[in-house]
Amino acid sequence: MSDREFTGFDTATVARAVRQPPLDDLWATARARRRRRAAGVALAAVVAMAGMAVVPLADRSPGVDWATPEPTAIREDRGTRLFLTGGDTAVGVEHRSCMLRFAHTGDAGRTWSDYATAVYQAPGCQPDENGTGTTDLRFSVLDERSYLVFHNGERSLSTDHGRTWRPADQAMVAVTAFPRAARPVFCQEGCGAIAEPLATDPGTGTVYRLRVDPVSPYPPFSIYPAADGAIWVTYWPGGADLRATVARSADRGATWATSKAPAGVSVTAVAAVSGAEAYLLTEPDPAPGTEPMKPGIPSRLLHTSDGGQTWRDVGTDVPSTRVVRGFTIGADGFLMISDSRHEAEGATDHLLVSRDGGRHFTRVSVYGREGGTGVSPGRAWLYGRDDVSVLGADHVQLTTDGETWVRFPLPD
């Protein structure tokens, strides 16, 4: 889940939200947990995560675990973040302090490549006494074999499943329009290392960038490729009380039509049906001097059927939040939002699903506990674990409609 909060689009908020935090809290907890096991006791732990909505959270241990006098080798706790790149293809990423590790699958998670063969080590990054890296390290999975990393102002690109890395500016191919066979890259929640719309050739891993002038001086916050090939992008507005830019291309990025989001909202994400139809998930800006996202106030879900020229408020019942949520369009036009709630009985991660164009959403969960959520175009998922001997998810449950679920194993 994400802990990034909206307080309006000021500079500090942008800086906090764009940065993609590591799973340092997870690994710090894992180290402490191993020390407790070495002493003979493994206590129940709750990991406080500072990540995105799609980052798997470690939930509570089942109870006291008494070790034997001669303990066997301790297994490492898990921290895989899943990125779906196709029907059966996906990439798992582990962020450990100054290091990123990548694994990929082509058979729906039944087998995974070895994390040890695909590693990015941030140059000059040194963990502190707690094993936590203090560097600005972000990443984005572009497709099954192409990964982008941002570190201290520099971007590096791998097109061979993370085995080798090159400067991104040298490795990307500049074009006036994306090739017809190329796939535009999806991203949300600040877009990680992505600074502009990109597309990839799934067969070769080639990454394309556009030679056209950017439509905004600010980085994208969400990019959603529609089923008909149109590309929708939302950009940071650049400051408080400014309206976000929404851009759409129907010709593979050669030209762009732009508009401004309605005043009074902060745009979380765009999700598109086609080049004409799309939705904006937004949070209402607080009135001056009032509490941001006061409980009980609904989010604002906006809909366009004319390519973004006009936006209509759907009148949704989705409760507002300070968390940046994932947003996608599933089967039969169902809308799905990743969400979490912290209530008296505990934290839960779940999906909000609408079958009536966004007016009413139903809360859906298969676990009823904290664990993490994620989305990609057409699909959403919930993280879960069967093996409770270590922290972290060992599988996800995928859905296209919030009704039927398919298990997708994660790498060990």
C-alpha positions as CSV (number, residue, x, y, z in Angstrom):
1,M,0.0,0.0,0.0
2,S,1.0,3.6,-0.3
3,D,1.5,6.1,2.5
4,R,1.8,9.1,0.3
5,E,-0.8,11.7,1.1
6,F,-2.4,14.6,-0.7
7,T,-2.4,18.0,0.8
8,G,-2.7,19.8,-2.5
9,F,0.0,19.9,-5.2
10,D,2.8,21.9,-3.5
11,T,6.5,21.3,-4.0
12,A,6.9,19.3,-0.8
13,T,4.0,17.0,-1.6
14,V,5.4,16.4,-5.1
15,A,8.8,15.6,-3.8
16,R,7.4,13.1,-1.3
17,A,5.1,11.4,-3.6
18,V,7.3,11.1,-6.7
19,R,10.0,9.4,-4.7
20,Q,9.6,5.7,-4.7
21,P,10.6,4.5,-1.2
22,P,12.5,1.2,-0.7
23,L,11.3,-1.7,1.4
24,D,13.8,-0.7,4.1
25,D,11.3,-1.2,6.9
26,L,10.7,-4.7,5.8
27,W,14.4,-5.7,5.8
28,A,15.0,-3.9,9.1
29,T,12.2,-6.0,10.6
30,A,13.6,-9.1,8.9
31,R,17.1,-8.6,10.5
32,A,15.6,-8.0,13.9
33,R,13.4,-11.0,13.5
34,R,16.4,-13.2,12.7
35,R,18.3,-11.9,15.7
36,R,15.3,-12.8,17.9
37,R,15.2,-16.3,16.4
38,A,18.9,-16.8,17.1
39,A,18.2,-16.0,20.7
40,G,15.5,-18.7,20.7
41,V,12.3,-16.8,20.1
42,A,10.6,-15.3,17.1
43,L,8.0,-12.7,18.2
44,A,5.1,-11.6,16.2
45,A,5.9,-8.6,14.1
46,V,4.0,-6.0,12.2
47,V,5.9,-4.2,9.4
48,A,5.2,-0.5,8.8
49,M,5.7,0.0,5.1
50,A,6.5,3.2,3.3
51,G,5.8,2.1,-0.2
52,M,3.1,2.2,-3.0
53,A,-0.3,0.7,-3.2
54,V,1.2,-2.3,-5.1
55,V,3.9,-3.0,-2.5
56,P,3.3,-6.2,-0.6
57,L,3.1,-5.7,3.1
58,A,4.2,-8.3,5.7
59,D,1.3,-9.0,8.0
60,R,1.3,-10.4,11.5
61,S,3.2,-13.6,12.5
62,P,0.9,-16.3,13.9
63,G,2.4,-16.3,17.4
64,V,5.5,-17.3,19.4
65,D,7.9,-19.6,17.4
66,W,10.3,-21.4,19.7
67,A,13.6,-22.3,18.0
68,T,15.5,-25.5,18.6
69,P,18.8,-25.5,20.4
70,E,20.6,-26.0,17.1
71,P,18.6,-23.8,14.6
72,T,18.8,-24.5,10.9
73,A,19.7,-21.8,8.4
74,I,17.2,-18.9,8.6
75,R,15.3,-18.2,5.4
76,E,15.1,-14.6,4.3
77,D,11.8,-12.8,4.5
78,R,10.1,-11.9,1.2
79,G,9.5,-8.5,-0.3
80,T,8.5,-9.1,-3.9
81,R,6.6,-6.4,-5.8
82,L,4.8,-7.7,-8.8
83,F,4.5,-6.1,-12.2
84,L,2.3,-7.8,-14.8
85,T,3.6,-7.4,-18.3
86,G,1.3,-9.8,-20.3
87,G,-1.1,-12.6,-19.9
88,D,1.4,-15.0,-18.4
89,T,4.4,-12.8,-18.1
90,A,5.5,-10.8,-15.1
91,V,8.4,-9.3,-13.3
92,G,9.1,-9.4,-9.6
93,V,11.3,-6.8,-7.9
94,E,12.9,-6.8,-4.5
95,H,14.3,-3.5,-3.2
96,R,16.9,-4.0,-0.6
97,S,18.5,-0.9,0.6
98,C,21.0,0.1,-2.1
99,M,20.2,-2.9,-4.4
100,L,17.4,-3.9,-6.7
101,R,16.9,-7.5,-7.7
102,F,14.7,-8.7,-10.6
103,A,13.1,-12.0,-11.5
104,H,10.8,-12.8,-14.5
105,T,8.3,-15.5,-15.4
106,G,6.7,-16.5,-18.7
107,D,4.4,-19.2,-17.3
108,A,2.1,-17.3,-14.9
109,G,4.5,-17.7,-11.9
110,R,5.0,-21.5,-12.1
111,T,8.7,-20.9,-12.6
112,W,10.8,-17.8,-12.1
113,S,14.3,-16.7,-13.0
114,D,16.9,-16.5,-10.3
115,Y,17.0,-13.1,-8.5
116,A,20.8,-13.4,-8.3
117,T,21.2,-13.1,-12.1
118,A,19.6,-9.6,-12.4
119,V,20.9,-7.1,-9.9
120,Y,21.3,-3.3,-9.9
121,Q,23.6,-2.0,-7.3
122,A,23.3,1.8,-6.8
123,P,26.8,3.3,-7.2
124,G,28.1,5.1,-4.2
125,C,25.2,4.0,-2.0
126,Q,26.3,2.9,1.5
127,P,23.8,1.4,4.0
128,D,23.7,3.1,7.3
129,E,24.0,1.3,10.7
130,N,20.5,-0.1,10.3
131,G,21.2,-1.4,6.8
132,T,19.1,1.3,5.2
133,G,20.2,3.1,2.1
134,T,19.7,6.8,2.1
135,T,20.0,7.3,-1.7
136,D,17.2,8.4,-4.0
137,L,16.7,5.1,-5.9
138,R,13.6,4.5,-8.0
139,F,12.7,1.9,-10.6
140,S,10.1,1.1,-13.3
141,V,9.4,-2.2,-15.1
142,L,8.7,-1.3,-18.7
143,D,8.1,-4.9,-19.9
144,E,9.2,-8.4,-19.2
145,R,12.8,-7.7,-20.2
146,S,13.2,-4.0,-19.9
147,Y,13.7,-2.2,-16.6
148,L,14.5,1.5,-15.9
149,V,16.3,2.8,-12.8
150,F,16.7,6.4,-11.5
151,H,19.5,7.0,-9.1
152,N,20.8,10.4,-8.0
153,G,19.8,12.2,-11.2
154,E,20.9,9.5,-13.6
155,R,18.8,6.9,-15.4
156,S,20.0,3.4,-16.3
157,L,18.2,0.9,-18.6
158,S,18.4,-2.8,-19.0
159,T,16.9,-4.6,-22.0
160,D,18.1,-8.1,-21.1
161,H,16.1,-8.9,-18.0
162,G,18.4,-6.9,-15.7
163,R,21.7,-8.6,-16.5
164,T,23.4,-5.6,-17.9
165,W,22.8,-1.8,-17.7
166,R,23.5,1.2,-19.9
167,P,22.8,4.9,-19.6
168,A,19.1,5.3,-20.6
169,D,19.7,8.3,-22.9
170,Q,22.1,6.1,-25.0
171,A,20.1,2.9,-24.8
172,M,16.6,4.4,-25.8
173,V,15.6,4.9,-29.4
174,A,14.1,8.3,-30.2
175,V,11.2,8.3,-32.7
176,T,8.6,10.7,-33.9
177,A,5.9,8.1,-33.2
178,F,5.9,4.8,-31.5
179,P,6.2,1.8,-33.9
180,R,2.9,0.0,-34.5
181,A,4.3,-3.2,-32.9
182,A,5.5,-1.3,-29.8
183,R,3.6,-1.4,-26.5
184,P,3.1,1.9,-24.7
185,V,4.2,1.6,-21.1
186,F,1.6,1.8,-18.2
187,C,2.4,3.5,-14.9
188,Q,0.7,5.1,-12.0
189,E,1.4,6.4,-8.5
190,G,4.1,8.8,-9.7
191,C,5.6,6.5,-12.4
192,G,8.8,5.7,-10.5
193,A,11.8,6.2,-12.8
194,I,9.7,7.2,-15.8
195,A,10.0,10.9,-16.9
196,E,8.1,10.7,-20.2
197,P,5.8,8.4,-22.2
198,L,7.7,5.3,-23.4
199,A,7.0,2.2,-25.4
200,T,8.8,-1.1,-25.8
201,D,9.2,-3.9,-28.3
202,P,8.4,-7.0,-26.3
203,G,10.4,-9.2,-28.7
204,T,13.7,-7.4,-28.4
205,G,13.3,-5.2,-25.3
206,T,14.0,-2.1,-27.3
207,V,12.7,1.0,-25.5
208,Y,11.3,4.0,-27.5
209,R,11.0,7.6,-26.5
210,L,9.4,10.4,-28.4
211,R,11.3,13.1,-30.2
212,V,8.4,15.5,-30.0
213,D,8.4,18.4,-27.6
214,P,7.0,17.4,-24.2
215,V,3.5,18.7,-23.5
216,S,4.4,19.5,-19.9
217,P,7.6,20.6,-18.1
218,Y,6.7,18.2,-15.3
219,P,6.9,14.4,-15.1
220,P,3.9,12.2,-15.7
221,F,2.0,10.9,-12.7
222,S,0.0,8.3,-14.5
223,I,0.1,6.8,-18.0
224,Y,-2.7,4.5,-19.3
225,P,-2.7,2.8,-22.7
226,A,-6.3,2.2,-24.0
227,A,-7.3,-0.9,-25.8
228,D,-7.6,0.9,-29.1
229,G,-4.0,2.1,-28.9
230,A,-4.7,5.6,-27.5
231,I,-2.3,6.8,-24.8
232,W,-3.6,8.9,-21.9
233,V,-1.2,10.8,-19.5
234,T,-1.7,13.0,-16.4
235,Y,1.1,15.3,-15.3
236,W,1.9,17.1,-12.1
237,P,0.4,20.6,-12.1
238,G,3.6,22.1,-10.8
239,G,2.3,23.7,-7.6
240,A,-0.5,24.2,-5.2
241,D,-3.8,25.5,-6.6
242,L,-2.8,24.7,-10.2
243,R,-4.8,22.4,-12.4
244,A,-3.2,19.1,-13.7
245,T,-2.6,18.6,-17.4
246,V,-4.3,15.7,-19.1
247,A,-2.8,14.6,-22.5
248,R,-4.1,12.2,-25.1
249,S,-2.6,10.8,-28.2
250,A,-4.4,8.7,-30.8
251,D,-1.5,8.4,-33.3
252,R,1.1,6.5,-31.2
253,G,2.5,9.7,-29.7
254,A,3.1,11.7,-32.8
255,T,0.6,14.4,-31.7
256,W,-1.1,15.2,-28.4
257,A,-4.3,16.9,-27.4
258,T,-4.1,18.5,-24.0
259,S,-6.6,19.8,-21.5
260,K,-6.7,20.8,-17.9
261,A,-8.3,18.8,-15.1
262,P,-11.2,20.6,-13.4
263,A,-10.3,23.0,-10.7
264,G,-10.5,22.0,-7.1
265,V,-9.2,18.4,-7.4
266,S,-5.9,16.6,-7.2
267,V,-5.6,13.9,-9.9
268,T,-4.6,10.5,-8.7
269,A,-4.8,8.5,-12.0
270,V,-6.3,8.2,-15.4
271,A,-7.9,5.0,-16.7
272,A,-9.0,4.8,-20.3
273,V,-11.5,2.8,-22.3
274,S,-10.5,4.3,-25.7
275,G,-9.2,7.5,-27.3
276,A,-12.6,9.1,-26.6
277,E,-13.6,7.6,-23.2
278,A,-11.6,7.8,-20.0
279,Y,-12.0,8.3,-16.2
280,L,-10.1,10.5,-13.8
281,L,-9.8,9.4,-10.2
282,T,-9.3,12.6,-8.1
283,E,-9.4,13.8,-4.6
284,P,-11.1,17.1,-3.6
285,D,-8.7,19.8,-2.6
286,P,-9.4,21.1,0.9
287,A,-10.8,24.5,1.4
288,P,-8.2,27.0,2.8
289,G,-7.7,26.4,6.5
290,T,-9.6,23.1,6.6
291,E,-8.4,19.6,7.2
292,P,-7.2,17.8,4.1
293,M,-9.4,14.9,2.9
294,K,-11.8,15.2,5.9
295,P,-13.3,11.7,6.6
296,G,-16.8,11.3,5.0
297,I,-16.1,13.4,2.0
298,P,-16.2,11.3,-1.2
299,S,-13.6,11.3,-3.9
300,R,-14.5,12.8,-7.2
301,L,-14.6,10.4,-10.2
302,L,-14.7,12.3,-13.5
303,H,-15.7,10.8,-16.9
304,T,-15.2,12.0,-20.5
305,S,-16.6,10.7,-23.7
306,D,-15.2,13.3,-26.0
307,G,-11.4,12.8,-25.6
308,G,-11.0,15.0,-22.6
309,Q,-12.6,18.2,-23.9
310,T,-15.2,18.0,-21.1
311,W,-15.4,16.1,-17.9
312,R,-18.5,15.1,-16.0
313,D,-18.6,14.3,-12.3
314,V,-20.0,10.8,-11.9
315,G,-21.1,11.3,-8.4
316,T,-19.2,8.4,-6.9
317,D,-19.6,7.0,-3.4
318,V,-15.8,6.2,-3.1
319,P,-14.6,7.6,0.2
320,S,-11.7,10.1,-0.1
321,T,-8.3,9.2,1.1
322,R,-4.8,10.6,1.6
323,V,-3.3,7.5,0.0
324,V,-2.4,7.3,-3.7
325,R,-4.6,4.5,-5.1
326,G,-4.2,2.3,-8.2
327,F,-7.1,2.5,-10.8
328,T,-7.9,0.3,-13.7
329,I,-10.7,-0.8,-16.0
330,G,-11.4,-4.5,-16.0
331,A,-13.7,-6.9,-17.9
332,D,-17.1,-5.6,-19.1
333,G,-16.0,-2.0,-18.2
334,F,-15.9,-2.7,-14.5
335,L,-13.9,-0.1,-12.6
336,M,-11.4,-1.3,-10.0
337,I,-9.6,0.8,-7.4
338,S,-6.9,-0.6,-5.0
339,D,-7.6,0.6,-1.4
340,S,-6.8,0.0,2.2
341,R,-8.5,0.9,5.4
342,H,-7.2,1.2,9.0
343,E,-10.1,0.5,11.4
344,A,-10.5,-0.5,15.0
345,E,-10.4,-4.2,14.2
346,G,-7.2,-3.8,12.1
347,A,-5.9,-2.9,8.7
348,T,-7.2,-4.5,5.5
349,D,-6.2,-4.2,1.9
350,H,-9.0,-4.7,-0.7
351,L,-10.4,-3.6,-4.0
352,L,-13.3,-1.3,-4.7
353,V,-15.3,-2.5,-7.7
354,S,-18.0,-0.6,-9.7
355,R,-20.3,-2.2,-12.2
356,D,-22.3,0.9,-12.9
357,G,-19.8,3.3,-14.4
358,G,-18.4,4.5,-11.1
359,R,-21.5,5.6,-9.2
360,H,-21.4,2.8,-6.6
361,F,-18.4,0.7,-5.5
362,T,-18.4,-2.5,-3.6
363,R,-15.5,-3.5,-1.2
364,V,-14.0,-6.8,-2.3
365,S,-11.3,-8.9,-0.5
366,V,-10.2,-12.5,-0.5
367,Y,-8.1,-12.3,2.7
368,G,-9.6,-9.7,5.0
369,R,-6.3,-8.6,6.2
370,E,-3.3,-6.3,5.3
371,G,-1.1,-7.6,2.5
372,G,-0.9,-5.1,-0.4
373,T,-2.6,-4.5,-3.7
374,G,-1.7,-3.8,-7.3
375,V,-3.2,-3.0,-10.7
376,S,-2.4,-3.1,-14.4
377,P,-4.6,-2.3,-17.4
378,G,-7.5,-4.8,-17.1
379,R,-6.4,-6.5,-13.9
380,A,-6.0,-6.0,-10.2
381,W,-4.6,-8.2,-7.5
382,L,-4.2,-8.8,-3.8
383,Y,-1.1,-10.1,-2.1
384,G,-1.3,-13.1,0.2
385,R,0.8,-15.7,1.8
386,D,0.4,-19.4,2.7
387,D,3.8,-19.8,4.3
388,V,3.7,-17.9,7.6
389,S,7.1,-18.9,8.7
390,V,8.6,-15.8,7.1
391,L,7.2,-12.4,6.4
392,G,6.0,-11.2,3.0
393,A,3.7,-12.4,0.3
394,D,4.3,-15.7,-1.6
395,H,1.5,-15.3,-4.1
396,V,-1.2,-12.9,-5.4
397,Q,-4.8,-13.4,-6.4
398,L,-5.6,-11.8,-9.8
399,T,-9.0,-10.7,-10.9
400,T,-10.4,-8.9,-14.0
401,D,-13.9,-8.2,-12.4
402,G,-13.6,-8.6,-8.6
403,E,-15.6,-11.8,-8.8
404,T,-13.3,-14.5,-10.2
405,W,-9.8,-15.0,-9.0
406,V,-6.7,-16.7,-10.3
407,R,-3.7,-17.6,-8.1
408,F,-0.3,-16.3,-9.3
409,P,2.8,-17.5,-7.4
410,L,5.6,-15.1,-6.5
411,P,9.3,-16.0,-6.6
412,D,10.8,-17.6,-3.5
